[in-house]
Amino acid sequence: MATRDPRWVLKDRPSFALIIGLVLTGICALVSFSFDVFNGAPVQFFIALMLALAPVPLLLAAVLALDRMEPEPRSNLIFAFAWGAGIAVLVAGVINSLNLHYIIDTAKLSEASARNLAATFGAPVVEETMKGLVLLGLLRFRRAELDGPTDGVIYASMVGLGFAMSENVSYYLGALSTSGVKGLAVTVVLRGILSPLAHPLFSSMIGVAVAYAAQRQGPERSTYVLAGWTAAMILHGLWNGLASYGGFPGLVVAYLALLVVLVVLIGVVFRDRRRIVALIQRYLPAYEPTKLVTQADIYMLSAFSRRRQARQWARAHGGKPGLRAMRDYQLAATELGLLHERAARHMVDEHTFHEEQRALLECMSTARADFPVPEVHARSVARGSPPPGYAPGAPG
């Protein structure tokens, strides 16, 4: 009987539910864009769309740069982005429009005053709820993928970037239609250049909370999620309110608030990296008798620079297959440390633990077999100065 490929534990195979979800988000994005097309000329829509798309690759690269220690499945990341760009934007747009008309009809306010009121108190609730639903879905159906606050920030940023991209199309189109090129330029600077991470930062409050909830049991999980959701809505409402009512000083305060949140989240991510390194150093030494892990490997896995050197060595000596083997080894070893933490927190049962443990060890064994090298003297590694000719972290 054929044995199961141990790389199943690393593979990112799209499920049928994911495919259906992507189709639905794509349809919603098309419907949302169709409203924009009807509200302006096709040429204006194309200009707005290109301006909204322009910063996305750079922003995605910045977010994914945080996701190097234990990369998340691509399918999950794509779905989070698509949810924000499609379903979240469409539903939030419809509800926000209904809220705006309700305020105008009941409060007898001018359209400008009603828009400011809706943006400050209504939009944050609606938009953060729609973006946060995909994070709740991860907590419910992909809990094992939420290994720490970094994962929450990554997924929240992806859904936020998707939402901001689609929303910017509407804003750019509206500015171009009402104020011409000058109005468009101002809007692009304010939304696309000065605050491209606003929505990701709002949603990251929920992402961090959901990630903490995933690591815990009992009713406190709901408390974390509620606290994160509240923080996201307050931050979003503060941003909109200062922008609507505060004039230039309000904008300055709003940008400073976002900057503080960004710095804090970066600190959270770096602290989480140290936690993962500590897990590797705590749990992997127990596997040294298997010859799948050495002190040299643990030393290599404990820093991004040494991981990168190991991949460069693998590519130089083994080409693309060698690079793939080294990446598999690094990811499997990191996942092994995280698996032990999930077991310690009773997030996985004994059968699942042993099944994933066996698959991860087989992945590591296959990778090491591709590059047999002499053993490295442990004392050299402990000093942080591997001997001449040593390929940092090379399997062997």
C-alpha positions in Angstrom: 0.0 0.0 0.0 1.3 3.4 -0.9 2.5 5.5 2.0 1.1 9.0 2.6 3.5 11.8 1.5 4.7 13.4 4.7 4.7 16.8 3.1 0.9 16.8 3.5 1.5 18.5 6.8 3.2 21.4 4.9 1.1 21.4 1.7 -1.5 24.1 1.0 -4.1 22.2 -0.9 -7.2 24.3 -1.6 -10.3 22.7 -0.3 -13.7 22.7 -2.1 -15.1 25.1 0.5 -12.2 27.5 -0.2 -12.8 27.4 -3.9 -16.5 28.1 -3.4 -15.5 31.0 -1.1 -13.2 32.5 -3.6 -15.8 32.3 -6.3 -18.3 34.1 -4.0 -15.8 36.8 -3.1 -15.0 37.3 -6.7 -18.6 37.8 -7.6 -19.1 40.3 -4.8 -16.0 42.2 -5.9 -17.4 42.4 -9.5 -20.8 43.6 -8.2 -19.1 46.2 -6.0 -17.0 47.4 -9.0 -20.1 47.5 -11.2 -21.6 50.1 -8.9 -18.5 52.2 -9.4 -18.7 51.9 -13.1 -22.3 53.0 -13.2 -21.4 56.0 -11.0 -18.7 57.2 -13.4 -17.4 56.9 -16.9 -15.4 53.7 -17.8 -12.2 55.7 -18.3 -12.6 57.3 -14.9 -13.2 53.9 -13.3 -10.1 52.5 -14.9 -8.0 55.4 -13.6 -9.4 54.9 -10.1 -8.8 51.2 -10.3 -5.2 51.5 -11.4 -4.5 54.1 -8.7 -6.0 51.8 -6.0 -4.1 48.8 -7.3 -0.7 50.5 -7.6 0.4 50.4 -3.9 -1.0 46.9 -3.3 2.1 44.9 -4.3 4.3 47.0 -2.0 1.9 46.8 0.9 1.5 43.0 0.5 5.3 42.6 0.5 5.5 44.7 3.7 2.9 42.6 5.4 4.3 39.2 4.2 7.8 40.3 5.3 6.4 39.8 8.9 5.4 36.2 8.0 8.8 34.6 7.4 9.3 32.6 10.6 6.3 30.4 10.0 4.6 31.3 6.7 0.8 31.0 6.6 -0.9 28.9 4.0 -1.2 30.9 0.8 -4.8 29.8 0.3 -5.8 31.3 3.7 -4.0 34.6 2.9 -5.7 34.8 -0.5 -9.1 34.2 0.9 -8.6 36.8 3.6 -7.6 39.4 1.0 -10.5 38.4 -1.3 -13.0 38.5 1.6 -12.0 42.1 2.3 -12.0 43.1 -1.4 -15.3 41.4 -2.2 -17.8 40.4 0.4 -16.8 42.8 3.2 -16.8 45.9 0.9 -20.0 45.0 -0.8 -22.1 44.3 2.3 -20.6 47.2 4.3 -21.2 49.5 1.3 -24.9 48.6 1.1 -25.4 48.9 4.9 -23.5 52.2 5.1 -25.7 53.6 2.3 -28.9 52.5 4.0 -27.6 54.1 7.3 -26.8 57.3 5.5 -30.3 57.6 4.0 -31.8 56.7 7.3 -29.9 59.5 9.1 -30.8 62.1 6.4 -34.5 61.1 6.6 -34.8 61.0 10.4 -32.4 63.6 11.7 -33.1 66.0 8.8 -29.4 66.8 8.4 -27.6 67.9 5.3 -25.9 65.2 3.3 -22.5 66.4 4.4 -23.4 66.4 8.1 -25.1 63.0 7.8 -22.0 61.5 6.1 -19.7 62.7 8.8 -22.1 61.3 11.5 -22.4 58.0 9.7 -18.6 57.8 9.1 -17.8 58.4 12.8 -20.4 56.2 14.5 -21.9 53.8 11.9 -19.2 52.8 9.4 -16.7 51.6 12.1 -19.2 49.2 13.5 -20.3 47.8 10.1 -16.9 47.7 8.4 -15.0 46.2 11.4 -17.7 43.6 11.8 -17.6 42.5 8.2 -13.8 42.4 8.2 -13.7 40.6 11.5 -16.0 37.8 10.4 -13.3 36.2 8.4 -11.0 36.2 11.4 -13.8 34.6 13.5 -14.0 32.0 10.7 -10.3 31.3 11.1 -10.7 30.9 14.9 -13.6 28.5 14.3 -12.3 26.4 11.4 -8.5 27.0 11.2 -7.6 27.5 14.8 -4.4 25.6 14.4 -3.1 28.2 12.0 -3.3 30.9 14.7 -0.1 30.2 16.5 0.4 33.7 17.9 -0.4 37.4 17.6 1.8 37.6 14.4 -0.6 35.3 12.6 -3.5 37.5 13.7 -1.8 40.6 12.4 -1.0 38.9 9.1 -4.6 37.7 8.4 -6.1 41.0 9.6 -3.8 43.0 7.4 -4.6 40.9 4.4 -8.4 41.4 4.8 -7.8 45.1 5.6 -5.6 45.6 2.5 -8.3 44.0 0.3 -11.0 46.2 1.9 -9.0 49.4 1.5 -8.1 48.6 -2.2 -11.8 48.2 -3.2 -12.9 51.1 -1.0 -10.3 53.4 -2.6 -11.7 52.8 -6.0 -14.9 54.4 -4.9 -13.2 57.3 -3.1 -10.9 58.0 -6.1 -13.8 57.8 -8.6 -15.9 60.1 -6.4 -13.1 62.6 -6.1 -12.3 62.6 -9.8 -16.0 63.0 -10.7 -16.7 65.9 -8.3 -13.4 67.7 -7.9 -11.4 66.8 -11.0 -7.7 65.9 -11.1 -6.8 68.2 -8.2 -9.4 66.5 -5.9 -8.2 63.1 -7.1 -4.6 63.9 -6.3 -5.4 65.1 -2.8 -7.5 61.9 -2.1 -4.7 59.6 -3.5 -2.1 61.3 -1.2 -4.4 61.1 1.9 -5.6 57.6 1.4 -3.0 55.8 -0.8 0.2 57.4 0.4 -0.3 58.7 3.9 -2.7 56.1 5.3 -2.5 52.9 3.3 -2.3 50.8 6.4 -5.3 52.4 8.2 -7.7 49.5 7.6 -5.1 46.8 8.3 -4.2 48.5 11.6 -7.9 48.7 12.6 -8.5 45.1 11.8 -5.3 44.0 13.5 -6.9 44.8 16.9 -9.3 42.0 16.1 -6.6 39.8 14.7 -4.4 40.0 17.8 -7.4 39.3 20.0 -8.5 36.3 17.9 -4.9 34.9 18.0 -4.8 35.2 21.8 -8.3 33.6 22.0 -7.0 30.7 19.9 -4.4 29.9 22.5 -6.8 29.7 25.3 -9.8 27.7 26.6 -13.0 28.7 28.3 -15.1 31.9 28.4 -12.1 34.2 28.5 -11.8 33.5 24.7 -15.0 35.5 24.1 -13.6 38.3 26.3 -10.5 38.6 24.2 -12.5 38.7 20.9 -14.9 41.3 22.3 -12.1 43.5 23.6 -10.3 43.4 20.2 -13.5 44.1 18.3 -14.2 47.1 20.5 -10.7 48.4 20.1 -10.9 48.1 16.3 -14.2 50.0 16.2 -13.0 52.7 18.6 -9.8 53.2 16.6 -11.7 53.3 13.4 -14.3 55.7 14.7 -11.6 58.0 16.2 -9.8 58.1 12.9 -13.0 58.9 11.0 -14.2 61.4 13.6 -10.9 63.3 13.7 -10.8 63.4 9.9 -14.4 64.6 9.7 -14.6 67.1 12.5 -11.0 67.9 13.5 -9.7 69.8 10.4 -6.0 69.8 9.8 -5.1 69.4 13.6 -7.5 66.5 13.7 -5.7 64.8 10.8 -2.4 65.3 12.5 -3.7 63.6 15.7 -5.3 60.8 13.7 -2.0 60.0 11.9 -0.1 60.1 15.1 -2.5 57.7 16.7 -2.1 55.3 13.7 1.7 55.6 14.1 1.6 54.7 17.7 -0.6 51.6 16.9 1.8 50.6 14.2 4.8 50.8 16.5 3.0 48.8 19.2 2.1 46.1 16.7 5.6 45.9 15.4 6.7 45.4 18.9 4.2 42.6 19.4 5.4 40.9 16.2 9.1 41.0 17.4 8.1 39.7 20.8 6.2 36.9 19.2 9.3 36.0 17.1 11.3 35.6 20.3 8.6 33.4 21.6 8.8 31.1 18.6 12.6 31.0 18.8 12.3 30.0 22.5 10.0 27.2 21.6 12.5 25.9 19.1 15.3 26.0 21.6 13.1 24.4 24.3 11.6 21.5 22.4 13.9 20.6 19.5 16.9 19.5 21.6 14.9 16.4 22.7 15.1 15.2 19.1 19.0 15.2 18.9 19.2 11.4 19.5 17.2 10.9 16.3 20.1 12.7 14.4 17.4 14.9 12.7 18.4 17.9 14.9 21.7 19.1 16.0 22.9 22.1 18.0 24.0 23.6 14.7 20.5 23.3 13.4 19.0 24.9 16.4 21.5 27.7 16.2 20.6 28.2 12.5 16.9 28.2 13.2 17.1 30.8 15.9 17.8 33.8 13.6 16.5 35.0 10.3 20.0 35.9 9.0 21.3 32.3 9.6 18.1 30.8 8.1 18.8 32.9 5.0 22.4 31.8 4.9 21.4 28.2 5.1 18.9 28.7 2.2 21.6 30.4 0.1 24.0 27.5 0.8 21.4 25.0 -0.1 20.6 26.7 -3.4 24.3 27.0 -4.2 24.9 23.3 -3.6 21.6 21.8 -4.7 19.8 24.3 -6.9 16.1 24.8 -6.6 15.5 21.2 -5.2 18.1 22.0 -2.5 16.5 25.3 -1.7 13.1 23.6 -1.4 14.6 21.0 0.9 16.1 23.6 3.2 12.8 25.6 3.3 10.9 22.4 4.1 13.4 21.6 6.9 13.2 25.1 8.4 9.4 25.2 8.2 8.9 21.6 9.5 11.3 22.3 12.4 9.5 25.5 13.3 6.1 23.8 13.1 7.4 21.0 15.3 8.1 23.5 18.1 4.7 25.1 17.6 3.1 21.7 17.6 4.5 21.0 21.1 3.1 24.3 22.3 -0.3 23.5 20.9 -0.1 20.1 22.7 0.9 21.8 26.0 -2.1 24.1 25.7 -4.4 21.1 24.9 -5.2 22.5 21.5 -4.6 19.1 19.8 -5.5 15.6 20.9 -2.9 12.9 21.3 -3.6 11.2 18.0 -3.3 14.4 16.0 -0.1 15.3 17.8 1.6 12.0 17.0 0.3 12.1 13.4 1.6 15.6 12.7 4.8 14.9 14.7 5.6 11.9 12.6 4.9 13.7 9.3 7.1 16.7 10.4 10.0 14.4 11.4 9.7 12.6 8.0 9.9 15.9 6.2 13.0 16.9 8.2 14.6 13.5 7.5 13.9 13.8 3.8 15.4 17.2 3.7 18.5 16.3 5.7 19.1 13.3 3.4 19.6 15.6 0.5 22.7 17.3 2.0 24.9 14.9 4.0 27.7 17.0 5.6 30.1 16.3 8.5 28.8 16.9 12.0 29.6 20.3 13.5 31.4 20.6 16.8 28.8 21.7 19.4 31.3 24.0 21.1 31.9 25.9 17.9 28.2 26.4 17.4 27.7 27.5 21.0 30.4 30.2 20.6 28.4 31.5 17.6 31.4 30.9 15.2 31.0 27.7 13.1 34.3 26.3 11.8 35.6 27.2 8.4 33.7 25.4 5.6 30.6 24.9 7.6 27.4 25.5 5.8 25.1 27.2 8.4 22.4 24.9 9.4 23.0 22.4 6.5 21.1 19.2 6.9 23.5 16.4 7.6 
